[in-house]
Amino acid sequence: MDLVEFINGLPKAELHLHIEGTLEPEMMLALAQRNQVSIPFQTVEEIRQAYQFQNLQEFLDIYYRGMSVLVTEQDFYDLTYAYLERCAQENVIHTELFFDPQGHTERGIAFEQVVNGVSRALDHGLTKLKITSRLIMCFLRHLDEASALATLEQAMPYRDKIIGVGLDSSELGHPPEKFNRVFAKAREAGFRCVAHAGEEGPSEYVWGAINDLKVDRIDHGNRSLEDGKLIHALAEQQIPLTVCPLSNLKLRVVNDLTHHPLLEMMNKGLMTTVNSDDPAYFGGYINKNFSQIARALNLNAKHLATLAENSFKASFLPEQEKAKHIDKVASYVVGYHDVH
């Protein structure tokens, strides 16, 4: 069995996926036409040409522009269900996806349209595709905490649909402690907490996410390796890192996948997972992230199985369901130690 075939069949969960980041150029054009939204592109190729970024901010500029074509509840349903169909093809049997309500409400889209469209697709993903899911609402860190607090209030009636809160967007200059109050309120309301940290921001931001925001997971966390005490804390507490190799490459967090810190993280005992982040923009969904990082770092079947097991361990599934999925991984891997 070759590496790609092994990865394609490997049961896995995805824990770091922005649903707006699955907006493929074809769907962007179709929704722009359907909703009569003007975008500065005429063809799929023009959009793909625009997906060349030098850094996180350049990516975010095109990302928010693309988001403008999402208008109706049906748009959010179509976007989400298309991603779930991709999950079914790639044997992602559980997904915990992010959405950015402020990116929609600030342009006049009702919060309920977003959450209802996404949630309806997730419900159908369970019944039609047998994919379990959880929904995490992210706050945009380049906006102020007052905006985040207002967004949390909007989410309160939807606690049955939203399991957690997160923190994304421009990291530099927006440390986690900027959002202490909103995360405290979210925890009091029973939401799980995650945060992007240590992607382009320093290792201090990872400490801030852990100590100030009291997160259950760190999204990215690459720069944790710059701090020995932090490495020890992450390993000892088994705080998961949701790593996104192709995103890191595209946004120049690393210059080459052979220099990616994933294997070093694993060797230091960190609970590391592989995810696709914004796959329509970064050139690959989860299996491509697995296969490209596996080739670059010469990962073997045991490494890949550990990453898949970690994806379930780090999820917000009940312990009994985690155990069932981890058993599936173990059963799949038996006999495949000659993967190349």
N, C-alpha and C positions, 0 to 999 in steps of 0.2 A: 504493500500500500504506500503510495507516495504521500508527501507532506500535505498537499492541498486536499487530497481525498480524505485523509485522516481528519483534518480540521473541519471540512465540510460536514462530516458525520458526527463530530464531537458535540454532545449536548452542552449548552452554555447559557449563561444569563448575560444581559447587557445592562450596565448600571450607570453609564455616563453617555447619554444620548439626548441632544436637544431636538425636540420634534420639529422646530422651525428649521433646523439644520439638515433636515431630510428633504427639503424643497428642491427637487431636481429641476434643471432648466426647462424640461418639457412641461412640467406641471406649472412652473412659474409663468411661462407664456400662455398656457391654457387658461389659468385663473385670471391673468391680466385681461385676457379677451373676455372671459365670462363675466367679470366684474367691471369691465370698462375702466381699468386702472392703467394709467400711463406709466410705462417703464422705459428706460433709455436703451432698450435692446429690441432688435427685430427678429433675431434668430437664436436658436439654441447655441450655435457656435459663438456668437457674440457674447452670450452669457458665460460660456465656458472660458472664453478669453479673459473675461473680467475676473475670473476666479484665480488670479495670480496675486498673491499678497506678499508683502515684505515683513509684516508683523501683525500682531493681534488687532490693533486699531484699524488697519486697512481692511482686514477681514470683516470686522464689525460694521464698518461703513457700508459695504455691499450687502452684508447680512440683513441689516435693518431696512435697506432699500428693497430687497427681495421680499421681505415680510409684508410689505404694503399690499401685495396681491391677495393676502388672506383677509377676507372680509366677512363671510357668512359662516354660520355654524356648519353648513355642509362642506365648506372649504377645509375647516379644521378636521372634520370627519375624513374627508378624502385623503388629506395629507397623512393623517395617523394610520389609516387603514393600509395605505400604500407601504408605509414602513413595516407594518405587521406582516404583510405578505412577503416582504423581503426577509423578515425574521424567520418565517416558515421555511423559506428556501435555504436558509443558512443554519437551521437547527438551533435557533435562539428560542428556548422554550419558556423563558421568563425575561421580562424587560421592565426596567424602572426608568421612566423617561421624564425629562424636564420640559416645562413650558415657561415662557416669559410673558406673563400677563401684562406687565407695564408696557411692553413693546406693542401691545395691541390697544389697551385702554387709553393710552395717551394719544392715539390717533382716532379715538371715537368708537372703537369696537367694544361692545358690552362684554364684561367679564364672563357672564353666563354663556354667551355664544361660544367663547373659546373653550371653557371647561366642559360644556355639554357636548360640543362636537368631538373633542378628543375622547371624552369618557364613553360616548356612544360607540366610537370605533374600538376602544379597548374592550368594551363588553362584547362586541361582535367578534373581536379577536379571540376571546375566550371560547365562545360558543362555536364559531366556525373553524378556527385554526388551532384551538387547544393551547393558546399562548396565555399564560398568566401575566399580570402586569401590576404596576403601582405607578401613581402619578405624583411628581414632585414639582412644586411651584417655586421658581427661582426669582429672587429679587435682583434687579439691575444695580450693580454696585456703583456705577457712575452717577446714579440719581441719589437724592438725599434719603435719610432714614425716615423722614416724614412720609415720603411717597411709599416706602416699603411698609410702614405701619398701616397706611390707608389700604394698601393691597392686601395685607393680612386680614384686615377687617372684611374686605370683600370676599375673602376665601372662607370665612367662618361658616356660612351656610352650606358649604360644600365639603365639610370635613369627612363625609362618607366617600367622597371621590378623590380627595387629595391626602396622601399619607405623610408628606413631608414638605419642608422648605429648603431651598438652597440659595446660593449666592454666586452670580456669574457676571459676565461683561468685563470691562476694563479693570485689570487688577492693580496695576501700578498707581500709587497715590490714593488707593481706597482700601485701607487695611481692614481686617475683619472687625476690629473693635468699633468701627463706625456704625455697626449694626447690632450692638449688644442688646439694646432694648427690644428690638423687634424679634430677635432670636429667643430672648427670655420669654416674651409673650407667646411665641409660637410653641416653645417647649411646654409652657403652662397649659396651653390648649390641646396638648397631646400630639403635636406634629413631631416626626423624626427630623433630624437636622443634618445637612451636609453643606459643604462649601468648597468652591474652587479656591485653591491656595497653592503657592509654590510652583506655578506654571511660569509666569514671567516675574512674579513678585518673589521676594526673598524668603528664606526659611522662617524668618520671624512671623510671616503671615500664616504659616502652618501652625506654629505655636499659638498664634492668636485664634485661629479657627478651633483648635483643641481646647484651650484654656478659657477663652472669652465666650465663644459661641457654643462650646460643648458639643461639637458635631459627632455624629456616629461614623462618618466617612469623610475622607479628604479626596476631592476631585483634582486629579493631576498629582501634585505633590513631588514633582521631579527634583526641586531644589532642596528637599529634605536631606538629601545626601551630603549637603554642605555642612551639616551640623551633627556631630557625633552623638550628643545627648538626645537630640531629636530622633535620630535613627534608633537609639536604644528604647526611647519611649514608645515609638510606633511599633517596634517589634514586640516589646513586652506587653503592651495593651492590645496588640493585634488590631490596630485601627486601620481599616482598609484604605488602599489607594486605588482610585479608578484611573488608570493610565491610558493614554490615547496616542499610540505611536505615530500614525499618519498625520494626526493633527499637529503633534510636536514637530514633525518634519516640515509640513506645509507652512506653519507659522514661525519656523526657524528657531524653535526652542532647542532643537538639535540640528546640526548641519548634515548629518548622515545617520541613518538608522543603525549603522555599525557602532555608533557612539551613544546609542540610546541607553539610559540607565536601568532599563527593566530587569536585566539579568542580575546586575549588581544589587538591585532592590531585593530580588528573590533570594540571592545568596546571603544577604544580611538578615533574612528571616522576616521581611515585611510581607504583609498580606496584600499582594499585588493582583490586579485584574486588568484585562485588556478590553478596550471599548473603542467606539468609532467617533464619538463627539458630535461632529457636524458632517456626516459622510458625503452629502451632496456637494459640499464645498471642498472637502479635503481629499477626495479621490478614492474613497473606499469604505465599505461597510465592515462589519466586525470580522468576517472571515478573511478579508484582505489584510486587515490589521494583524490578525494572527499569523497569516502566512508570510507577510513581508518582514515582520519582526522576528519570526522564527528563523527565516533564512539569514537575516542580517546578523543575528546573535548565535546562530547554530544551535537553536533550542531542540531538544529531543522530545519524545512522546511523554516522558515523565514531567518535563517542564510544562508542556501544553496541558496535560491532565491536571496539574496543580493549579494552573491559571483558571481552568474551567471549574474545578472544585471551589476555588476561592470566590469565583463569581456568584456561586450559590451561598457560600458561607457569609459573604459580605452583604447579601441581599436583605430585604425587609420581609422576607417570607417567614412563616412560622417554622420553628425548629424541626418539626416533623416533616414538613415539605422539603426543607433544605436537605435533610438526611436522605430522603427518597431520591432527590436529584443527584446528590453526591454518589449514591449507589449506582445510578445510571451511568455516570462518568466512569466509575471503576469497572463496571461490566463492559462498557464499550472499549476500554483501553486494554483489557486482558488480551494478550497475544499480539499486541501491536508495538512491541518495543523495537522493531526494526524499521520504524518509520524513517524516511530519508527525503 
